[in-house]
């Protein structure tokens, strides 16, 4: 009996070590891909970002070209996510000036149809529809705040949607793209979104990451859930 018990313990220890080594290899590989991918992405899209900058200087003239917002990252650490600004400088004032529309906004999980949203500029609507507003997040990836693939980072008030599973959600780096984005993005709302995001956390692997990156290209091209 002691021999059998010892074999069981040794077997569990071996499995545990194997999982630990596999996890370390995955983390190293993922970060390597993130660094290489973000650098290549920045270089390839630099001309597009310059055109967007010039469009802002021509069309918008007011405010910063970049929008920064605090989001919850891995282990709950806060960071500033970068986007090209798609809303007017006085966005909140525009929204709150229409009480009926603001009520609709709150009741609809803090979302509005683009055609109803007075905050979004013409250039911003185009950037959102084409997902070009997300390009600056390549710098978030390079910095290490985000990964190319992972759950979408949320603002603090949204963490309540994850309930007692919030720690699992925050156990990995958030991503520029992920399972939620290729599943419909803005068309997939809470509580379904929680299950979609946590599916990735439970099943993350390099193969899944590559699959999601490929699917992201297709999703962006057909503009699924982008608004």
Backbone as CSV, one residue per row, in Angstrom:
resi,resn,N_x,N_y,N_z,CA_x,CA_y,CA_z,C_x,C_y,C_z
1,UNK,0.813,-1.229,0.000,0.000,0.000,0.000,0.844,1.276,0.000
2,UNK,1.883,1.379,0.839,2.719,2.574,0.831,3.324,2.825,-0.545
3,UNK,3.710,1.718,-1.230,4.312,1.847,-2.552,3.324,2.445,-3.546
4,UNK,2.069,1.944,-3.486,1.023,2.447,-4.375,0.766,3.927,-4.131
5,UNK,0.709,4.318,-2.862,0.472,5.708,-2.496,1.595,6.603,-3.017
6,UNK,2.837,6.095,-2.863,3.992,6.869,-3.318,3.963,7.045,-4.833
7,UNK,3.571,5.981,-5.553,3.488,6.066,-7.012,2.459,7.114,-7.425
8,UNK,1.324,7.131,-6.699,0.268,8.096,-6.998,0.757,9.522,-6.782
9,UNK,1.439,9.739,-5.668,1.971,11.064,-5.351,2.987,11.497,-6.403
10,UNK,3.904,10.577,-6.752,4.922,10.896,-7.756,4.302,11.203,-9.113
11,UNK,3.250,10.449,-9.452,2.568,10.652,-10.723,1.929,12.037,-10.771
12,UNK,1.276,12.420,-9.665,0.638,13.735,-9.594,1.685,14.845,-9.669
13,UNK,2.814,14.619,-9.009,3.892,15.615,-9.023,4.442,15.799,-10.432
14,UNK,4.608,14.671,-11.139,5.118,14.718,-12.514,4.158,15.471,-13.422
15,UNK,2.864,15.177,-13.276,1.846,15.854,-14.080,1.840,17.348,-13.782
16,UNK,1.941,17.684,-12.498,1.946,19.085,-12.075,3.142,19.834,-12.662
17,UNK,4.313,19.172,-12.627,5.513,19.800,-13.186,5.386,19.976,-14.692
18,UNK,4.820,18.973,-15.344,4.652,19.030,-16.798,3.731,20.187,-17.180
19,UNK,2.645,20.351,-16.415,1.711,21.443,-16.678,2.379,22.792,-16.446
20,UNK,3.181,22.848,-15.388,3.879,24.093,-15.053,4.859,24.479,-16.157
21,UNK,5.625,23.481,-16.646,6.587,23.740,-17.716,5.875,24.142,-19.000
22,UNK,4.755,23.461,-19.280,3.973,23.769,-20.472,3.424,25.192,-20.390
23,UNK,2.967,25.577,-19.198,2.427,26.915,-18.982,3.505,27.983,-19.182
24,UNK,4.712,27.711,-18.682,5.824,28.660,-18.836,6.215,28.808,-20.305
25,UNK,6.228,27.682,-21.020,6.576,27.703,-22.441,5.539,28.497,-23.228
26,UNK,4.271,28.283,-22.894,3.187,29.009,-23.564,3.304,30.508,-23.303
27,UNK,3.550,30.878,-22.039,3.669,32.293,-21.669,4.836,32.949,-22.410
28,UNK,5.965,32.237,-22.489,7.146,32.767,-23.189,6.857,32.915,-24.680
29,UNK,6.249,31.882,-25.270,5.938,31.903,-26.704,4.938,33.010,-27.019
30,UNK,3.942,33.143,-26.162,2.898,34.153,-26.374,3.486,35.565,-26.330
31,UNK,4.358,35.816,-25.347,4.963,37.146,-25.233,5.890,37.430,-26.418
32,UNK,6.608,36.405,-26.868,7.487,36.565,-28.030,6.676,36.939,-29.266
33,UNK,5.561,36.246,-29.456,4.677,36.539,-30.589,4.072,37.934,-30.448
34,UNK,3.718,38.312,-29.219,3.153,39.642,-28.979,4.132,40.745,-29.379
35,UNK,5.384,40.590,-28.958,6.399,41.607,-29.263,6.647,41.687,-30.768
36,UNK,6.880,40.519,-31.378,7.144,40.485,-32.821,5.926,40.968,-33.607
37,UNK,4.752,40.483,-33.213,3.523,40.843,-33.918,3.191,42.320,-33.823
38,UNK,3.381,42.900,-32.634,3.064,44.321,-32.457,4.035,45.203,-33.241
39,UNK,5.312,44.837,-33.252,6.304,45.619,-34.010,6.002,45.560,-35.506
40,UNK,5.745,44.352,-36.001,5.410,44.192,-37.424,4.121,44.948,-37.748
41,UNK,3.133,44.818,-36.857,1.857,45.501,-37.062,2.006,47.012,-37.107
42,UNK,2.820,47.555,-36.204,3.056,49.003,-36.171,3.733,49.469,-37.460
43,UNK,4.731,48.716,-37.909,5.451,49.084,-39.133,4.541,49.019,-40.362
44,UNK,3.719,47.976,-40.435,2.838,47.798,-41.593,1.711,48.827,-41.633
45,UNK,1.213,49.207,-40.462,0.069,50.126,-40.420,0.474,51.585,-40.201
46,UNK,1.774,51.842,-40.099,2.247,53.219,-39.886,1.699,54.192,-40.936
47,UNK,1.710,53.837,-42.243,1.153,54.758,-43.246,-0.332,55.049,-43.000
48,UNK,-1.078,54.017,-42.586,-2.507,54.203,-42.304,-2.691,55.139,-41.118
49,UNK,-1.871,54.953,-40.083,-1.977,55.800,-38.895,-1.627,57.250,-39.215
50,UNK,-0.683,57.460,-40.125,-0.325,58.820,-40.546,-1.500,59.470,-41.275
51,UNK,-2.166,58.705,-42.144,-3.330,59.213,-42.876,-4.443,59.587,-41.898
52,UNK,-4.664,58.737,-40.887,-5.691,59.020,-39.878,-5.345,60.298,-39.112
53,UNK,-4.076,60.451,-38.771,-3.621,61.655,-38.073,-3.895,62.901,-38.915
54,UNK,-3.569,62.837,-40.211,-3.804,63.969,-41.106,-5.297,64.261,-41.241
55,UNK,-6.109,63.195,-41.267,-7.564,63.363,-41.355,-8.095,64.078,-40.118
56,UNK,-7.544,63.730,-38.953,-7.943,64.396,-37.714,-7.599,65.881,-37.763
57,UNK,-6.398,66.187,-38.216,-5.955,67.575,-38.272,-6.797,68.389,-39.250
58,UNK,-7.311,67.704,-40.281,-8.120,68.375,-41.299,-9.586,68.493,-40.895
59,UNK,-10.145,67.386,-40.380,-11.577,67.327,-40.099,-11.957,67.750,-38.678
60,UNK,-11.216,67.244,-37.696,-11.603,67.454,-36.302,-11.080,68.776,-35.737
61,UNK,-9.788,68.964,-35.863,-9.124,70.207,-35.447,-9.113,70.439,-33.933
62,UNK,-10.045,69.842,-33.195,-10.093,70.017,-31.743,-9.785,68.703,-31.033
63,UNK,-9.102,68.807,-29.896,-8.857,67.625,-29.084,-7.694,66.781,-29.567
64,UNK,-7.383,65.773,-28.776,-6.275,64.871,-29.081,-6.700,63.797,-30.072
65,UNK,-5.769,63.382,-30.909,-6.053,62.310,-31.856,-6.222,60.984,-31.133
66,UNK,-5.587,60.850,-29.973,-5.674,59.612,-29.198,-6.663,59.732,-28.044
67,UNK,-7.388,58.661,-27.822,-8.295,58.551,-26.681,-7.673,57.570,-25.700
68,UNK,-7.555,57.971,-24.448,-7.001,57.092,-23.417,-8.059,56.854,-22.346
69,UNK,-8.179,55.602,-21.930,-9.157,55.251,-20.897,-8.574,54.184,-19.986
70,UNK,-8.864,54.292,-18.695,-8.364,53.312,-17.734,-9.170,52.025,-17.852
71,UNK,-8.487,50.907,-18.011,-9.118,49.591,-18.078,-8.469,48.662,-17.053
72,UNK,-9.167,47.567,-16.753,-8.640,46.567,-15.821,-7.803,45.556,-16.593
73,UNK,-6.546,45.387,-16.179,-5.651,44.450,-16.838,-5.476,43.174,-16.042
74,UNK,-4.406,42.448,-16.327,-4.132,41.192,-15.631,-3.983,41.434,-14.132
75,UNK,-4.606,40.552,-13.354,-4.589,40.641,-11.886,-5.188,41.944,-11.373
76,UNK,-6.027,42.563,-12.192,-6.717,43.774,-11.766,-5.901,45.044,-11.869
77,UNK,-4.674,44.950,-12.387,-3.842,46.151,-12.528,-4.440,47.080,-13.589
78,UNK,-4.498,48.357,-13.257,-5.076,49.340,-14.173,-4.041,49.831,-15.185
79,UNK,-4.498,50.098,-16.396,-3.623,50.659,-17.425,-4.457,51.530,-18.358
80,UNK,-3.797,52.358,-19.133,-4.483,53.209,-20.106,-4.504,52.517,-21.464
81,UNK,-5.700,52.265,-21.950,-5.840,51.681,-23.284,-5.846,52.826,-24.299
82,UNK,-5.220,52.600,-25.455,-5.130,53.631,-26.491,-6.062,53.313,-27.662
83,UNK,-6.715,54.352,-28.152,-7.536,54.248,-29.355,-7.448,55.572,-30.105
84,UNK,-7.748,55.532,-31.396,-7.949,56.783,-32.102,-9.301,57.332,-31.652
85,UNK,-9.343,58.598,-31.345,-10.575,59.186,-30.814,-11.672,59.156,-31.873
86,UNK,-12.829,58.633,-31.486,-13.956,58.533,-32.413,-15.139,59.397,-31.977
87,UNK,-14.990,60.065,-30.833,-16.077,60.900,-30.313,-15.666,62.366,-30.255
88,UNK,-16.659,63.232,-30.240,-16.421,64.665,-30.149,-15.815,65.013,-28.790
89,UNK,-15.143,66.145,-28.726,-14.514,66.579,-27.480,-15.554,66.754,-26.377
90,UNK,-16.737,67.261,-26.741,-17.813,67.473,-25.765,-18.826,66.325,-25.790
91,UNK,-18.324,65.102,-25.933,-19.183,63.922,-26.097,-20.214,63.763,-24.982
92,UNK,-19.776,63.825,-23.727,-20.686,63.607,-22.602,-21.759,64.686,-22.532
93,UNK,-21.374,65.922,-22.804,-22.343,67.018,-22.781,-23.414,66.806,-23.847
94,UNK,-22.991,66.353,-25.019,-23.937,66.087,-26.109,-24.944,65.011,-25.715
95,UNK,-24.441,63.966,-25.076,-25.307,62.850,-24.698,-26.284,63.252,-23.600
96,UNK,-25.771,63.895,-22.564,-26.600,64.235,-21.404,-27.565,65.384,-21.673
97,UNK,-27.345,66.106,-22.756,-28.251,67.211,-23.084,-29.613,66.701,-23.541
98,UNK,-29.659,65.457,-23.994,-30.917,64.820,-24.405,-31.283,63.791,-23.337
99,UNK,-32.173,64.155,-22.422,-32.499,63.299,-21.276,-33.092,61.956,-21.697
100,UNK,-33.948,61.978,-22.699,-34.572,60.733,-23.171,-33.522,59.792,-23.762
101,UNK,-32.599,60.360,-24.522,-31.547,59.549,-25.142,-30.587,59.011,-24.089
102,UNK,-30.285,59.837,-23.093,-29.373,59.393,-22.029,-30.008,58.258,-21.225
103,UNK,-31.308,58.346,-20.995,-32.021,57.283,-20.283,-31.954,55.985,-21.086
104,UNK,-32.141,56.103,-22.393,-32.059,54.939,-23.279,-30.660,54.340,-23.232
105,UNK,-29.663,55.195,-23.193,-28.250,54.789,-23.124,-27.975,53.973,-21.862
106,UNK,-28.452,54.440,-20.727,-28.250,53.749,-19.447,-28.992,52.417,-19.427
107,UNK,-30.242,52.430,-19.888,-31.065,51.217,-19.871,-30.562,50.163,-20.857
108,UNK,-29.827,50.590,-21.875,-29.317,49.667,-22.892,-27.865,49.273,-22.622
109,UNK,-27.542,49.144,-21.319,-26.197,48.688,-20.922,-25.106,49.640,-21.409
110,UNK,-25.410,50.945,-21.345,-24.461,51.998,-21.718,-24.007,51.885,-23.174
111,UNK,-24.983,51.598,-24.037,-24.687,51.510,-25.475,-25.800,52.174,-26.268
112,UNK,-25.446,52.680,-27.441,-26.410,53.262,-28.364,-26.070,52.815,-29.779
113,UNK,-27.085,52.757,-30.629,-26.825,52.502,-32.040,-26.043,53.695,-32.595
114,UNK,-25.064,53.449,-33.451,-24.259,54.549,-33.995,-25.098,55.676,-34.593
115,UNK,-26.191,55.303,-35.244,-27.049,56.315,-35.872,-27.752,57.197,-34.842
116,UNK,-27.884,56.706,-33.600,-28.539,57.470,-32.536,-27.552,58.221,-31.654
117,UNK,-26.275,57.906,-31.782,-25.276,58.437,-30.857,-24.709,59.777,-31.344
118,UNK,-25.046,60.868,-30.651,-24.589,62.195,-31.077,-23.114,62.459,-30.772
119,UNK,-22.487,61.547,-30.036,-21.093,61.749,-29.629,-20.097,61.370,-30.719
120,UNK,-20.491,60.451,-31.601,-19.566,59.921,-32.607,-19.431,60.866,-33.796
121,UNK,-18.201,61.184,-34.149,-17.937,62.062,-35.295,-18.017,61.264,-36.597
122,UNK,-18.044,61.965,-37.716,-18.093,61.281,-39.014,-16.845,60.429,-39.225
123,UNK,-15.694,61.008,-38.917,-14.447,60.254,-39.041,-14.436,59.102,-38.046
124,UNK,-14.936,59.363,-36.844,-14.987,58.330,-35.812,-15.860,57.155,-36.210
125,UNK,-16.980,57.437,-36.865,-17.881,56.373,-37.315,-17.174,55.460,-38.308
126,UNK,-16.396,56.071,-39.209,-15.637,55.285,-40.188,-14.574,54.438,-39.491
127,UNK,-13.857,55.034,-38.548,-12.803,54.308,-37.835,-13.371,53.125,-37.067
128,UNK,-14.527,53.322,-36.445,-15.155,52.232,-35.686,-15.630,51.120,-36.611
129,UNK,-16.255,51.511,-37.699,-16.809,50.519,-38.627,-15.715,49.649,-39.225
130,UNK,-14.540,50.226,-39.425,-13.422,49.490,-40.020,-12.459,48.936,-38.970
131,UNK,-12.746,49.223,-37.697,-11.900,48.805,-36.561,-10.521,49.464,-36.562
132,UNK,-10.341,50.499,-37.367,-9.054,51.195,-37.410,-8.789,51.991,-36.135
133,UNK,-9.844,52.270,-35.377,-9.656,53.002,-34.119,-8.862,52.183,-33.101
134,UNK,-8.764,50.863,-33.327,-8.067,49.979,-32.391,-6.554,49.887,-32.656
135,UNK,-6.084,50.414,-33.755,-4.666,50.266,-34.126,-3.674,50.705,-33.041
136,UNK,-3.920,51.804,-32.315,-2.959,52.216,-31.286,-2.745,51.186,-30.174
137,UNK,-3.639,50.204,-30.080,-3.468,49.185,-29.042,-2.271,48.275,-29.317
138,UNK,-1.724,48.359,-30.511,-0.485,47.633,-30.797,0.631,48.137,-29.881
139,UNK,0.556,49.417,-29.507,1.541,49.974,-28.572,1.293,49.449,-27.159
140,UNK,0.015,49.206,-26.808,-0.307,48.579,-25.521,0.299,47.184,-25.439
141,UNK,0.250,46.468,-26.572,0.811,45.113,-26.624,2.326,45.170,-26.474
142,UNK,2.954,46.081,-27.189,4.408,46.221,-27.118,4.860,46.574,-25.699
143,UNK,4.088,47.403,-25.017,4.403,47.796,-23.637,4.209,46.649,-22.653
144,UNK,3.346,45.693,-23.010,3.082,44.577,-22.113,1.790,44.705,-21.343
145,UNK,1.013,45.778,-21.601,-0.282,45.949,-20.943,-1.289,44.921,-21.448
146,UNK,-1.166,44.606,-22.741,-2.118,43.723,-23.395,-1.383,42.670,-24.211
147,UNK,-2.164,41.697,-24.674,-1.657,40.675,-25.581,-2.390,40.847,-26.909
148,UNK,-1.879,40.254,-27.967,-2.606,40.301,-29.233,-3.943,39.590,-29.096
149,UNK,-3.949,38.490,-28.328,-5.166,37.698,-28.137,-5.462,37.545,-26.651
150,UNK,-6.719,37.750,-26.286,-7.117,37.608,-24.888,-8.510,38.179,-24.689
151,UNK,-9.055,38.105,-23.487,-10.361,38.706,-23.212,-10.286,40.223,-23.405
152,UNK,-11.373,40.825,-23.813,-11.372,42.272,-24.021,-11.287,43.003,-22.684
153,UNK,-10.354,43.975,-22.531,-10.261,44.702,-21.259,-11.498,45.568,-21.041
154,UNK,-11.975,45.608,-19.815,-13.195,46.356,-19.514,-12.918,47.483,-18.528
155,UNK,-13.845,48.432,-18.456,-13.758,49.480,-17.443,-14.193,48.865,-16.115
156,UNK,-13.809,49.504,-15.029,-14.011,48.916,-13.706,-15.467,48.580,-13.407
157,UNK,-16.394,49.426,-13.843,-17.802,49.192,-13.518,-18.355,47.931,-14.183
158,UNK,-17.692,47.453,-15.239,-18.159,46.246,-15.923,-17.729,44.960,-15.225
159,UNK,-16.755,45.045,-14.327,-16.254,43.842,-13.649,-17.345,43.144,-12.857
160,UNK,-18.345,43.911,-12.414,-19.439,43.329,-11.632,-20.196,42.279,-12.449
161,UNK,-20.157,42.402,-13.767,-20.858,41.449,-14.640,-20.274,40.039,-14.524
162,UNK,-19.026,39.935,-14.071,-18.361,38.632,-13.986,-18.575,37.941,-12.642
163,UNK,-19.216,38.628,-11.699,-19.569,38.017,-10.422,-18.408,37.329,-9.735
164,UNK,-18.666,36.092,-9.276,-17.609,35.349,-8.567,-16.570,34.736,-9.511
165,UNK,-16.697,35.016,-10.803,-15.714,34.521,-11.775,-14.758,35.622,-12.240
166,UNK,-14.823,36.754,-11.562,-14.005,37.897,-11.973,-12.509,37.614,-11.853
167,UNK,-12.112,36.825,-10.831,-10.687,36.510,-10.660,-10.155,35.697,-11.839
168,UNK,-10.992,34.785,-12.346,-10.579,34.000,-13.512,-10.430,34.916,-14.723
169,UNK,-11.369,35.824,-14.894,-11.328,36.767,-16.013,-10.055,37.614,-15.982
170,UNK,-9.645,38.005,-14.776,-8.467,38.864,-14.613,-7.160,38.086,-14.486
171,UNK,-7.223,36.769,-14.646,-6.017,35.946,-14.471,-5.108,35.951,-15.696
172,UNK,-5.592,36.504,-16.808,-4.790,36.560,-18.033,-4.740,37.994,-18.559
173,UNK,-3.776,38.257,-19.422,-3.688,39.584,-20.031,-4.864,39.801,-20.975
174,UNK,-5.434,40.994,-20.975,-6.492,41.287,-21.945,-5.897,41.376,-23.341
175,UNK,-6.745,41.231,-24.351,-6.237,41.203,-25.718,-6.853,42.233,-26.646
176,UNK,-6.149,42.509,-27.728,-6.669,43.377,-28.778,-7.831,42.668,-29.463
177,UNK,-7.678,41.368,-29.644,-8.755,40.552,-30.184,-8.893,39.300,-29.333
178,UNK,-9.973,38.569,-29.554,-10.206,37.377,-28.751,-11.488,36.675,-29.156
179,UNK,-11.947,35.775,-28.313,-13.122,34.970,-28.646,-14.379,35.820,-28.771
180,UNK,-14.485,36.844,-27.919,-15.664,37.714,-27.966,-15.724,38.477,-29.286
181,UNK,-14.563,38.999,-29.726,-14.533,39.790,-30.951,-14.946,38.983,-32.174
182,UNK,-14.478,37.752,-32.277,-14.805,36.948,-33.460,-16.176,36.290,-33.335
183,UNK,-16.776,36.379,-32.149,-18.102,35.793,-31.932,-19.225,36.791,-32.184
184,UNK,-18.864,38.015,-32.531,-19.901,39.003,-32.802,-19.665,40.343,-32.155
185,UNK,-18.688,40.410,-31.250,-18.295,41.655,-30.597,-19.510,42.367,-30.002
186,UNK,-19.838,43.560,-30.492,-20.906,44.360,-29.889,-22.273,43.690,-29.964
187,UNK,-22.404,42.674,-30.832,-23.671,41.943,-30.916,-23.826,40.942,-29.773
188,UNK,-22.733,40.629,-29.088,-22.761,39.681,-27.963,-22.660,40.482,-26.668
189,UNK,-23.747,40.503,-25.909,-23.794,41.318,-24.689,-23.803,40.437,-23.445
190,UNK,-23.685,41.085,-22.275,-23.766,40.348,-21.014,-25.179,39.802,-20.838
191,UNK,-25.330,38.627,-20.205,-24.304,37.786,-19.563,-23.603,36.785,-20.498
192,UNK,-24.084,36.690,-21.760,-23.470,35.745,-22.700,-21.986,36.045,-22.907
193,UNK,-21.645,37.317,-22.881,-20.256,37.715,-23.106,-19.316,37.112,-22.062
194,UNK,-19.782,36.985,-20.831,-18.960,36.408,-19.757,-18.535,34.992,-20.123
195,UNK,-19.497,34.181,-20.569,-19.191,32.791,-20.937,-18.222,32.724,-22.114
196,UNK,-18.400,33.625,-23.073,-17.531,33.652,-24.250,-16.095,33.997,-23.860
197,UNK,-15.938,35.025,-23.023,-14.598,35.447,-22.599,-13.910,34.367,-21.758
198,UNK,-14.656,33.752,-20.855,-14.058,32.749,-19.974,-13.768,31.442,-20.699
199,UNK,-14.441,31.207,-21.823,-14.114,30.028,-22.628,-12.661,30.117,-23.077
200,UNK,-12.253,31.330,-23.474,-10.856,31.508,-23.895,-9.903,31.264,-22.732
201,UNK,-10.224,31.807,-21.564,-9.355,31.642,-20.388,-9.146,30.165,-20.080
202,UNK,-10.214,29.376,-20.199,-10.141,27.945,-19.883,-9.450,27.128,-20.969
203,UNK,-9.423,27.643,-22.180,-8.914,26.837,-23.303,-7.753,27.479,-24.058
204,UNK,-7.128,28.479,-23.475,-6.071,29.205,-24.184,-4.908,28.302,-24.582
205,UNK,-4.421,28.528,-25.788,-3.279,27.791,-26.330,-2.777,28.552,-27.549
206,UNK,-1.580,28.228,-28.003,-1.037,28.902,-29.185,-1.877,28.616,-30.425
207,UNK,-2.373,27.387,-30.512,-3.206,27.016,-31.662,-4.480,27.851,-31.680
208,UNK,-5.114,28.003,-30.500,-6.333,28.808,-30.415,-6.022,30.276,-30.711
209,UNK,-4.888,30.761,-30.218,-4.498,32.150,-30.477,-4.349,32.412,-31.972
210,UNK,-3.664,31.512,-32.661,-3.459,31.665,-34.108,-4.797,31.612,-34.843
211,UNK,-5.653,30.694,-34.417,-6.978,30.565,-35.031,-7.774,31.862,-34.868
212,UNK,-7.721,32.446,-33.671,-8.472,33.673,-33.402,-7.908,34.860,-34.179
213,UNK,-6.588,34.904,-34.356,-5.979,35.975,-35.146,-6.436,35.904,-36.602
214,UNK,-6.491,34.685,-37.143,-6.946,34.499,-38.528,-8.420,34.882,-38.653
215,UNK,-9.234,34.439,-37.689,-10.663,34.760,-37.708,-10.902,36.257,-37.551
216,UNK,-10.011,36.928,-36.833,-10.145,38.373,-36.634,-10.052,39.119,-37.957
217,UNK,-9.124,38.691,-38.806,-8.964,39.327,-40.122,-10.271,39.243,-40.901
218,UNK,-10.885,38.064,-40.889,-12.154,37.860,-41.591,-13.266,38.695,-40.956
219,UNK,-13.318,38.731,-39.628,-14.340,39.489,-38.910,-14.248,40.978,-39.223
220,UNK,-13.021,41.489,-39.294,-12.818,42.909,-39.612,-13.244,43.200,-41.050
221,UNK,-12.915,42.288,-41.964,-13.250,42.488,-43.378,-14.758,42.541,-43.602
222,UNK,-15.506,41.693,-42.878,-16.965,41.694,-43.055,-17.645,42.645,-42.074
223,UNK,-16.826,43.271,-41.197,-17.305,44.277,-40.234,-18.372,43.727,-39.300
224,UNK,-18.203,42.501,-38.872,-19.169,41.864,-37.988,-19.117,42.471,-36.589
225,UNK,-20.245,42.994,-36.119,-20.345,43.538,-34.767,-19.580,44.821,-34.543
226,UNK,-19.144,45.468,-35.628,-18.357,46.701,-35.473,-19.257,47.918,-35.580
227,UNK,-19.373,48.652,-34.447,-20.083,49.940,-34.443,-19.801,50.690,-33.183
